[in-house]
Amino acid sequence: GAVTSPRYPQPYEPPSRGAASRVCNWFITARPGRRLLINFDHFAVEGHLTERGCPAAVLRLWYESPGPPLELCGEKAPSDRWQYLSTSNSIRLS
């Protein structure tokens, strides 16, 4: 399956002045005893994780249980391989 941001491939719409940011949550669960492989074909979110950090827009990926989320921002080069294998049968994207 595929998960995309609202309006993809168009840029996402920023919140109106004074409005709260949008938060989307995806919970993906496999059968017990199975794990999930998350593969990012395309990724482009403002910021640069290693240079400036993630200012406001960030994708959080909970794939290690227990543990804090992985925070992703910036742009994935077409030649880069971003894959994450869950340690359990569920993941959360936010």
Biopython code that builds the backbone (N, CA, C, O; Angstrom):
import numpy as np
from Bio.PDB.StructureBuilder import StructureBuilder

atoms = [
    (1, "GLY", "N", (0.818, -1.182, 0.000)),
    (1, "GLY", "CA", (0.000, 0.000, 0.000)),
    (1, "GLY", "C", (0.862, 1.245, 0.000)),
    (1, "GLY", "O", (2.088, 1.173, 0.085)),
    (2, "ALA", "N", (0.216, 2.364, -0.094)),
    (2, "ALA", "CA", (0.917, 3.650, -0.131)),
    (2, "ALA", "C", (0.242, 4.640, 0.804)),
    (2, "ALA", "O", (-0.981, 4.644, 0.947)),
    (3, "VAL", "N", (1.043, 5.469, 1.430)),
    (3, "VAL", "CA", (0.551, 6.556, 2.281)),
    (3, "VAL", "C", (1.086, 7.843, 1.684)),
    (3, "VAL", "O", (2.280, 7.950, 1.400)),
    (4, "THR", "N", (0.210, 8.826, 1.490)),
    (4, "THR", "CA", (0.635, 10.116, 0.949)),
    (4, "THR", "C", (0.085, 11.239, 1.809)),
    (4, "THR", "O", (-0.877, 11.053, 2.555)),
    (5, "SER", "N", (0.699, 12.396, 1.697)),
    (5, "SER", "CA", (0.182, 13.565, 2.401)),
    (5, "SER", "C", (-1.041, 14.094, 1.657)),
    (5, "SER", "O", (-1.208, 13.814, 0.470)),
    (6, "PRO", "N", (-1.899, 14.856, 2.342)),
    (6, "PRO", "CA", (-3.063, 15.440, 1.675)),
    (6, "PRO", "C", (-2.630, 16.257, 0.459)),
    (6, "PRO", "O", (-1.653, 17.002, 0.533)),
    (7, "ARG", "N", (-3.336, 16.128, -0.638)),
    (7, "ARG", "CA", (-3.127, 16.845, -1.899)),
    (7, "ARG", "C", (-1.919, 16.360, -2.695)),
    (7, "ARG", "O", (-1.632, 16.937, -3.744)),
    (8, "TYR", "N", (-1.196, 15.330, -2.254)),
    (8, "TYR", "CA", (-0.033, 14.842, -2.995)),
    (8, "TYR", "C", (-0.440, 14.508, -4.420)),
    (8, "TYR", "O", (-1.481, 13.879, -4.611)),
    (9, "PRO", "N", (0.329, 14.899, -5.430)),
    (9, "PRO", "CA", (1.698, 15.409, -5.411)),
    (9, "PRO", "C", (1.796, 16.932, -5.298)),
    (9, "PRO", "O", (2.895, 17.482, -5.378)),
    (10, "GLN", "N", (0.689, 17.608, -5.116)),
    (10, "GLN", "CA", (0.735, 19.053, -4.903)),
    (10, "GLN", "C", (1.296, 19.326, -3.508)),
    (10, "GLN", "O", (1.209, 18.460, -2.637)),
    (11, "PRO", "N", (1.872, 20.511, -3.276)),
    (11, "PRO", "CA", (2.358, 20.852, -1.935)),
    (11, "PRO", "C", (1.207, 20.835, -0.925)),
    (11, "PRO", "O", (0.065, 21.150, -1.259)),
    (12, "TYR", "N", (1.526, 20.466, 0.299)),
    (12, "TYR", "CA", (0.482, 20.475, 1.320)),
    (12, "TYR", "C", (0.125, 21.916, 1.653)),
    (12, "TYR", "O", (0.945, 22.824, 1.515)),
    (13, "GLU", "N", (-1.089, 22.104, 2.084)),
    (13, "GLU", "CA", (-1.596, 23.448, 2.365)),
    (13, "GLU", "C", (-1.252, 23.838, 3.799)),
    (13, "GLU", "O", (-1.626, 23.128, 4.733)),
    (14, "PRO", "N", (-0.546, 24.953, 3.992)),
    (14, "PRO", "CA", (-0.218, 25.371, 5.360)),
    (14, "PRO", "C", (-1.483, 25.798, 6.102)),
    (14, "PRO", "O", (-2.479, 26.152, 5.471)),
    (15, "PRO", "N", (-1.452, 25.769, 7.429)),
    (15, "PRO", "CA", (-2.627, 26.197, 8.188)),
    (15, "PRO", "C", (-2.896, 27.687, 7.990)),
    (15, "PRO", "O", (-1.983, 28.466, 7.717)),
    (16, "SER", "N", (-4.139, 28.060, 8.129)),
    (16, "SER", "CA", (-4.509, 29.474, 8.049)),
    (16, "SER", "C", (-3.870, 30.223, 9.201)),
    (16, "SER", "O", (-3.541, 29.635, 10.231)),
    (17, "ARG", "N", (-3.698, 31.500, 9.025)),
    (17, "ARG", "CA", (-3.092, 32.326, 10.073)),
    (17, "ARG", "C", (-3.878, 32.166, 11.379)),
    (17, "ARG", "O", (-5.096, 32.345, 11.406)),
    (18, "GLY", "N", (-3.180, 31.833, 12.438)),
    (18, "GLY", "CA", (-3.803, 31.657, 13.745)),
    (18, "GLY", "C", (-4.407, 30.279, 13.966)),
    (18, "GLY", "O", (-4.849, 29.972, 15.073)),
    (19, "ALA", "N", (-4.433, 29.446, 12.934)),
    (19, "ALA", "CA", (-5.010, 28.103, 13.075)),
    (19, "ALA", "C", (-3.919, 27.108, 13.474)),
    (19, "ALA", "O", (-2.733, 27.321, 13.225)),
    (20, "ALA", "N", (-4.351, 26.041, 14.085)),
    (20, "ALA", "CA", (-3.410, 24.993, 14.485)),
    (20, "ALA", "C", (-2.962, 24.187, 13.271)),
    (20, "ALA", "O", (-3.690, 24.078, 12.285)),
    (21, "SER", "N", (-1.780, 23.635, 13.349)),
    (21, "SER", "CA", (-1.276, 22.770, 12.281)),
    (21, "SER", "C", (-2.103, 21.496, 12.217)),
    (21, "SER", "O", (-2.702, 21.077, 13.207)),
    (22, "ARG", "N", (-2.127, 20.894, 11.048)),
    (22, "ARG", "CA", (-2.822, 19.621, 10.885)),
    (22, "ARG", "C", (-1.913, 18.489, 11.325)),
    (22, "ARG", "O", (-0.701, 18.527, 11.116)),
    (23, "VAL", "N", (-2.509, 17.494, 11.930)),
    (23, "VAL", "CA", (-1.771, 16.297, 12.312)),
    (23, "VAL", "C", (-2.524, 15.102, 11.751)),
    (23, "VAL", "O", (-3.714, 14.927, 12.014)),
    (24, "CYS", "N", (-1.834, 14.292, 10.984)),
    (24, "CYS", "CA", (-2.406, 13.062, 10.449)),
    (24, "CYS", "C", (-1.709, 11.897, 11.137)),
    (24, "CYS", "O", (-0.492, 11.920, 11.324)),
    (25, "ASN", "N", (-2.464, 10.897, 11.507)),
    (25, "ASN", "CA", (-1.907, 9.694, 12.112)),
    (25, "ASN", "C", (-2.320, 8.490, 11.288)),
    (25, "ASN", "O", (-3.490, 8.342, 10.934)),
    (26, "TRP", "N", (-1.362, 7.634, 10.983)),
    (26, "TRP", "CA", (-1.647, 6.369, 10.324)),
    (26, "TRP", "C", (-1.148, 5.273, 11.254)),
    (26, "TRP", "O", (0.009, 5.285, 11.674)),
    (27, "PHE", "N", (-2.016, 4.335, 11.572)),
    (27, "PHE", "CA", (-1.668, 3.167, 12.372)),
    (27, "PHE", "C", (-1.787, 1.962, 11.446)),
    (27, "PHE", "O", (-2.862, 1.693, 10.910)),
    (28, "ILE", "N", (-0.700, 1.244, 11.258)),
    (28, "ILE", "CA", (-0.684, 0.104, 10.349)),
    (28, "ILE", "C", (-0.331, -1.132, 11.164)),
    (28, "ILE", "O", (0.663, -1.152, 11.890)),
    (29, "THR", "N", (-1.161, -2.163, 11.034)),
    (29, "THR", "CA", (-0.974, -3.378, 11.821)),
    (29, "THR", "C", (-0.996, -4.597, 10.907)),
    (29, "THR", "O", (-1.854, -4.719, 10.033)),
    (30, "ALA", "N", (-0.051, -5.486, 11.118)),
    (30, "ALA", "CA", (0.009, -6.757, 10.394)),
    (30, "ALA", "C", (-0.484, -7.867, 11.320)),
    (30, "ALA", "O", (-0.749, -7.634, 12.500)),
    (31, "ARG", "N", (-0.601, -9.051, 10.783)),
    (31, "ARG", "CA", (-0.999, -10.194, 11.609)),
    (31, "ARG", "C", (0.040, -10.429, 12.708)),
    (31, "ARG", "O", (1.212, -10.099, 12.527)),
    (32, "PRO", "N", (-0.377, -10.994, 13.842)),
    (32, "PRO", "CA", (0.577, -11.290, 14.915)),
    (32, "PRO", "C", (1.744, -12.132, 14.389)),
    (32, "PRO", "O", (1.561, -13.044, 13.583)),
    (33, "GLY", "N", (2.934, -11.805, 14.862)),
    (33, "GLY", "CA", (4.131, -12.524, 14.452)),
    (33, "GLY", "C", (4.768, -11.993, 13.175)),
    (33, "GLY", "O", (5.860, -12.421, 12.803)),
    (34, "ARG", "N", (4.099, -11.069, 12.505)),
    (34, "ARG", "CA", (4.631, -10.469, 11.279)),
    (34, "ARG", "C", (5.244, -9.117, 11.594)),
    (34, "ARG", "O", (4.965, -8.527, 12.638)),
    (35, "ARG", "N", (6.087, -8.626, 10.681)),
    (35, "ARG", "CA", (6.662, -7.293, 10.819)),
    (35, "ARG", "C", (6.359, -6.500, 9.560)),
    (35, "ARG", "O", (5.950, -7.065, 8.545)),
    (36, "LEU", "N", (6.558, -5.203, 9.625)),
    (36, "LEU", "CA", (6.251, -4.314, 8.510)),
    (36, "LEU", "C", (7.525, -3.659, 7.995)),
    (36, "LEU", "O", (8.381, -3.250, 8.779)),
    (37, "LEU", "N", (7.646, -3.561, 6.680)),
    (37, "LEU", "CA", (8.767, -2.877, 6.047)),
    (37, "LEU", "C", (8.235, -1.591, 5.439)),
    (37, "LEU", "O", (7.367, -1.617, 4.567)),
    (38, "ILE", "N", (8.765, -0.460, 5.907)),
    (38, "ILE", "CA", (8.377, 0.849, 5.391)),
    (38, "ILE", "C", (9.475, 1.305, 4.438)),
    (38, "ILE", "O", (10.647, 1.363, 4.811)),
    (39, "ASN", "N", (9.091, 1.625, 3.217)),
    (39, "ASN", "CA", (10.029, 2.057, 2.190)),
    (39, "ASN", "C", (9.566, 3.405, 1.650)),
    (39, "ASN", "O", (8.426, 3.536, 1.203)),
    (40, "PHE", "N", (10.431, 4.396, 1.688)),
    (40, "PHE", "CA", (10.102, 5.721, 1.166)),
    (40, "PHE", "C", (10.641, 5.844, -0.254)),
    (40, "PHE", "O", (11.854, 5.893, -0.460)),
    (41, "ASP", "N", (9.738, 5.892, -1.235)),
    (41, "ASP", "CA", (10.142, 6.121, -2.625)),
    (41, "ASP", "C", (10.450, 7.592, -2.842)),
    (41, "ASP", "O", (11.468, 7.937, -3.442)),
    (42, "HIS", "N", (9.568, 8.461, -2.353)),
    (42, "HIS", "CA", (9.715, 9.919, -2.470)),
    (42, "HIS", "C", (9.520, 10.516, -1.084)),
    (42, "HIS", "O", (8.668, 10.061, -0.321)),
    (43, "PHE", "N", (10.303, 11.530, -0.763)),
    (43, "PHE", "CA", (10.129, 12.216, 0.521)),
    (43, "PHE", "C", (10.680, 13.621, 0.397)),
    (43, "PHE", "O", (11.842, 13.809, 0.038)),
    (44, "ALA", "N", (9.848, 14.609, 0.692)),
    (44, "ALA", "CA", (10.281, 16.010, 0.665)),
    (44, "ALA", "C", (9.439, 16.797, 1.659)),
    (44, "ALA", "O", (8.258, 17.055, 1.426)),
    (45, "VAL", "N", (10.060, 17.173, 2.767)),
    (45, "VAL", "CA", (9.415, 17.972, 3.815)),
    (45, "VAL", "C", (10.410, 19.058, 4.206)),
    (45, "VAL", "O", (11.609, 18.795, 4.289)),
    (46, "GLU", "N", (9.934, 20.261, 4.444)),
    (46, "GLU", "CA", (10.840, 21.364, 4.771)),
    (46, "GLU", "C", (11.792, 20.995, 5.898)),
    (46, "GLU", "O", (11.474, 20.168, 6.753)),
    (47, "GLY", "N", (12.951, 21.614, 5.886)),
    (47, "GLY", "CA", (13.955, 21.362, 6.916)),
    (47, "GLY", "C", (15.062, 20.459, 6.399)),
    (47, "GLY", "O", (14.997, 19.940, 5.285)),
    (48, "HIS", "N", (16.074, 20.284, 7.228)),
    (48, "HIS", "CA", (17.200, 19.406, 6.909)),
    (48, "HIS", "C", (17.685, 18.838, 8.230)),
    (48, "HIS", "O", (18.317, 19.533, 9.026)),
    (49, "LEU", "N", (17.385, 17.579, 8.452)),
    (49, "LEU", "CA", (17.607, 16.944, 9.747)),
    (49, "LEU", "C", (19.020, 17.123, 10.289)),
    (49, "LEU", "O", (19.180, 17.417, 11.473)),
    (50, "THR", "N", (20.050, 16.956, 9.462)),
    (50, "THR", "CA", (21.419, 17.010, 9.972)),
    (50, "THR", "C", (21.990, 18.416, 10.049)),
    (50, "THR", "O", (22.916, 18.651, 10.824)),
    (51, "GLU", "N", (21.465, 19.363, 9.266)),
    (51, "GLU", "CA", (22.018, 20.719, 9.272)),
    (51, "GLU", "C", (21.224, 21.690, 10.139)),
    (51, "GLU", "O", (21.797, 22.368, 10.993)),
    (52, "ARG", "N", (19.925, 21.764, 9.930)),
    (52, "ARG", "CA", (19.111, 22.752, 10.642)),
    (52, "ARG", "C", (18.053, 22.127, 11.540)),
    (52, "ARG", "O", (17.432, 22.822, 12.343)),
    (53, "GLY", "N", (17.850, 20.854, 11.413)),
    (53, "GLY", "CA", (16.792, 20.205, 12.153)),
    (53, "GLY", "C", (15.458, 20.359, 11.434)),
    (53, "GLY", "O", (15.389, 20.907, 10.334)),
    (54, "CYS", "N", (14.427, 19.877, 12.057)),
    (54, "CYS", "CA", (13.084, 19.920, 11.481)),
    (54, "CYS", "C", (12.320, 21.061, 12.150)),
    (54, "CYS", "O", (11.916, 20.928, 13.305)),
    (55, "PRO", "N", (12.111, 22.193, 11.442)),
    (55, "PRO", "CA", (11.502, 23.364, 12.068)),
    (55, "PRO", "C", (10.067, 23.139, 12.535)),
    (55, "PRO", "O", (9.789, 23.215, 13.732)),
    (56, "ALA", "N", (9.171, 22.868, 11.624)),
    (56, "ALA", "CA", (7.764, 22.706, 11.992)),
    (56, "ALA", "C", (7.193, 21.430, 11.396)),
    (56, "ALA", "O", (6.526, 20.658, 12.084)),
    (57, "ALA", "N", (7.457, 21.214, 10.124)),
    (57, "ALA", "CA", (6.942, 20.028, 9.448)),
    (57, "ALA", "C", (7.894, 18.863, 9.686)),
    (57, "ALA", "O", (9.099, 18.973, 9.458)),
    (58, "VAL", "N", (7.351, 17.772, 10.137)),
    (58, "VAL", "CA", (8.172, 16.598, 10.435)),
    (58, "VAL", "C", (7.293, 15.356, 10.323)),
    (58, "VAL", "O", (6.104, 15.394, 10.640)),
    (59, "LEU", "N", (7.882, 14.269, 9.876)),
    (59, "LEU", "CA", (7.198, 12.983, 9.900)),
    (59, "LEU", "C", (7.817, 12.179, 11.028)),
    (59, "LEU", "O", (9.035, 12.014, 11.095)),
    (60, "ARG", "N", (6.974, 11.687, 11.905)),
    (60, "ARG", "CA", (7.446, 10.841, 13.006)),
    (60, "ARG", "C", (7.044, 9.402, 12.709)),
    (60, "ARG", "O", (5.899, 9.121, 12.354)),
    (61, "LEU", "N", (8.001, 8.505, 12.860)),
    (61, "LEU", "CA", (7.790, 7.094, 12.567)),
    (61, "LEU", "C", (8.135, 6.275, 13.802)),
    (61, "LEU", "O", (9.285, 6.246, 14.243)),
    (62, "TRP", "N", (7.131, 5.614, 14.350)),
    (62, "TRP", "CA", (7.333, 4.700, 15.473)),
    (62, "TRP", "C", (7.402, 3.300, 14.887)),
    (62, "TRP", "O", (6.371, 2.724, 14.539)),
    (63, "TYR", "N", (8.595, 2.748, 14.774)),
    (63, "TYR", "CA", (8.735, 1.399, 14.225)),
    (63, "TYR", "C", (9.496, 0.468, 15.167)),
    (63, "TYR", "O", (9.532, -0.743, 14.950)),
    (64, "GLU", "N", (10.100, 1.031, 16.207)),
    (64, "GLU", "CA", (10.776, 0.234, 17.226)),
    (64, "GLU", "C", (9.951, 0.307, 18.502)),
    (64, "GLU", "O", (9.642, 1.390, 19.000)),
    (65, "SER", "N", (9.599, -0.863, 19.021)),
    (65, "SER", "CA", (8.746, -0.885, 20.198)),
    (65, "SER", "C", (9.490, -1.573, 21.328)),
    (65, "SER", "O", (9.947, -2.700, 21.133)),
    (66, "PRO", "N", (9.638, -0.977, 22.475)),
    (66, "PRO", "CA", (9.285, 0.414, 22.784)),
    (66, "PRO", "C", (10.396, 1.342, 22.297)),
    (66, "PRO", "O", (11.509, 0.903, 22.008)),
    (67, "GLY", "N", (10.085, 2.585, 22.215)),
    (67, "GLY", "CA", (11.104, 3.546, 21.827)),
    (67, "GLY", "C", (10.493, 4.823, 21.304)),
    (67, "GLY", "O", (9.317, 4.863, 20.944)),
    (68, "PRO", "N", (11.303, 5.872, 21.263)),
    (68, "PRO", "CA", (10.819, 7.153, 20.747)),
    (68, "PRO", "C", (10.708, 7.091, 19.222)),
    (68, "PRO", "O", (11.288, 6.203, 18.596)),
    (69, "PRO", "N", (9.978, 8.015, 18.628)),
    (69, "PRO", "CA", (9.845, 7.995, 17.170)),
    (69, "PRO", "C", (11.112, 8.487, 16.476)),
    (69, "PRO", "O", (11.901, 9.244, 17.041)),
    (70, "LEU", "N", (11.278, 8.044, 15.260)),
    (70, "LEU", "CA", (12.294, 8.572, 14.365)),
    (70, "LEU", "C", (11.687, 9.812, 13.726)),
    (70, "LEU", "O", (10.564, 9.749, 13.225)),
    (71, "GLU", "N", (12.393, 10.937, 13.728)),
    (71, "GLU", "CA", (11.879, 12.167, 13.117)),
    (71, "GLU", "C", (12.561, 12.373, 11.774)),
    (71, "GLU", "O", (13.789, 12.366, 11.678)),
    (72, "LEU", "N", (11.750, 12.557, 10.739)),
    (72, "LEU", "CA", (12.253, 12.719, 9.383)),
    (72, "LEU", "C", (11.806, 14.045, 8.797)),
    (72, "LEU", "O", (10.651, 14.442, 8.948)),
    (73, "CYS", "N", (12.725, 14.729, 8.127)),
    (73, "CYS", "CA", (12.398, 15.929, 7.363)),
    (73, "CYS", "C", (13.466, 16.067, 6.292)),
    (73, "CYS", "O", (14.401, 15.268, 6.234)),
    (74, "GLY", "N", (13.332, 17.071, 5.452)),
    (74, "GLY", "CA", (14.287, 17.257, 4.370)),
    (74, "GLY", "C", (13.824, 16.557, 3.111)),
    (74, "GLY", "O", (12.638, 16.277, 2.940)),
    (75, "GLU", "N", (14.764, 16.279, 2.237)),
    (75, "GLU", "CA", (14.433, 15.662, 0.955)),
    (75, "GLU", "C", (15.291, 14.432, 0.730)),
    (75, "GLU", "O", (16.507, 14.467, 0.920)),
    (76, "LYS", "N", (14.654, 13.351, 0.325)),
    (76, "LYS", "CA", (15.364, 12.110, 0.028)),
    (76, "LYS", "C", (15.841, 12.157, -1.412)),
    (76, "LYS", "O", (15.046, 12.371, -2.327)),
    (77, "ALA", "N", (17.122, 11.959, -1.614)),
    (77, "ALA", "CA", (17.661, 11.894, -2.979)),
    (77, "ALA", "C", (17.153, 10.619, -3.651)),
    (77, "ALA", "O", (16.996, 9.598, -2.982)),
    (78, "PRO", "N", (16.893, 10.656, -4.959)),
    (78, "PRO", "CA", (16.389, 9.464, -5.650)),
    (78, "PRO", "C", (17.275, 8.233, -5.463)),
    (78, "PRO", "O", (16.776, 7.107, -5.467)),
    (79, "SER", "N", (18.572, 8.434, -5.301)),
    (79, "SER", "CA", (19.484, 7.295, -5.142)),
    (79, "SER", "C", (19.535, 6.766, -3.705)),
    (79, "SER", "O", (20.037, 5.665, -3.474)),
    (80, "ASP", "N", (19.023, 7.535, -2.737)),
    (80, "ASP", "CA", (19.035, 7.095, -1.336)),
    (80, "ASP", "C", (17.987, 6.008, -1.113)),
    (80, "ASP", "O", (16.955, 5.967, -1.782)),
    (81, "ARG", "N", (18.277, 5.140, -0.167)),
    (81, "ARG", "CA", (17.345, 4.080, 0.186)),
    (81, "ARG", "C", (16.908, 4.290, 1.624)),
    (81, "ARG", "O", (17.711, 4.152, 2.547)),
    (82, "TRP", "N", (15.638, 4.625, 1.820)),
    (82, "TRP", "CA", (15.095, 4.798, 3.167)),
    (82, "TRP", "C", (14.142, 3.644, 3.427)),
    (82, "TRP", "O", (13.028, 3.628, 2.904)),
    (83, "GLN", "N", (14.575, 2.672, 4.235)),
    (83, "GLN", "CA", (13.745, 1.534, 4.599)),
    (83, "GLN", "C", (13.844, 1.306, 6.093)),
    (83, "GLN", "O", (14.917, 1.419, 6.688)),
    (84, "TYR", "N", (12.706, 0.984, 6.690)),
    (84, "TYR", "CA", (12.648, 0.755, 8.130)),
    (84, "TYR", "C", (11.810, -0.490, 8.375)),
    (84, "TYR", "O", (10.673, -0.580, 7.911)),
    (85, "LEU", "N", (12.369, -1.446, 9.103)),
    (85, "LEU", "CA", (11.682, -2.688, 9.427)),
    (85, "LEU", "C", (11.207, -2.617, 10.873)),
    (85, "LEU", "O", (11.998, -2.378, 11.786)),
    (86, "SER", "N", (9.919, -2.824, 11.070)),
    (86, "SER", "CA", (9.359, -2.730, 12.419)),
    (86, "SER", "C", (9.872, -3.871, 13.293)),
    (86, "SER", "O", (10.230, -4.940, 12.799)),
    (87, "THR", "N", (9.898, -3.624, 14.591)),
    (87, "THR", "CA", (10.301, -4.663, 15.535)),
    (87, "THR", "C", (9.096, -5.439, 16.051)),
    (87, "THR", "O", (9.252, -6.448, 16.739)),
    (88, "SER", "N", (7.892, -4.970, 15.718)),
    (88, "SER", "CA", (6.664, -5.664, 16.107)),
    (88, "SER", "C", (5.743, -5.704, 14.887)),
    (88, "SER", "O", (6.178, -5.438, 13.766)),
    (89, "ASN", "N", (4.486, -6.034, 15.108)),
    (89, "ASN", "CA", (3.547, -6.120, 13.991)),
    (89, "ASN", "C", (2.785, -4.818, 13.742)),
    (89, "ASN", "O", (1.787, -4.815, 13.022)),
    (90, "SER", "N", (3.247, -3.714, 14.329)),
    (90, "SER", "CA", (2.536, -2.454, 14.095)),
    (90, "SER", "C", (3.511, -1.282, 14.035)),
    (90, "SER", "O", (4.599, -1.312, 14.610)),
    (91, "ILE", "N", (3.080, -0.258, 13.323)),
    (91, "ILE", "CA", (3.834, 0.988, 13.250)),
    (91, "ILE", "C", (2.846, 2.144, 13.323)),
    (91, "ILE", "O", (1.641, 1.971, 13.138)),
    (92, "ARG", "N", (3.378, 3.308, 13.592)),
    (92, "ARG", "CA", (2.573, 4.535, 13.579)),
    (92, "ARG", "C", (3.356, 5.592, 12.813)),
    (92, "ARG", "O", (4.560, 5.756, 13.011)),
    (93, "LEU", "N", (2.662, 6.302, 11.944)),
    (93, "LEU", "CA", (3.213, 7.453, 11.222)),
    (93, "LEU", "C", (2.414, 8.667, 11.640)),
    (93, "LEU", "O", (1.185, 8.613, 11.680)),
    (94, "SER", "N", (3.085, 9.762, 11.952)),
    (94, "SER", "CA", (2.381, 10.979, 12.361)),
    (94, "SER", "C", (3.138, 12.182, 11.839)),
    (94, "SER", "O", (2.724, 13.318, 12.065)),
]
sb = StructureBuilder()
sb.init_structure("model")
sb.init_model(0)
sb.init_chain("A")
sb.init_seg("    ")
for serial, (resi, resn, name, xyz) in enumerate(atoms, 1):
    if name == "N":
        sb.init_residue(resn, " ", resi, " ")
    sb.init_atom(name, np.array(xyz, "f"), 0.0, 1.0, " ", f" {name:<3s}", serial, name[0])
structure = sb.get_structure()
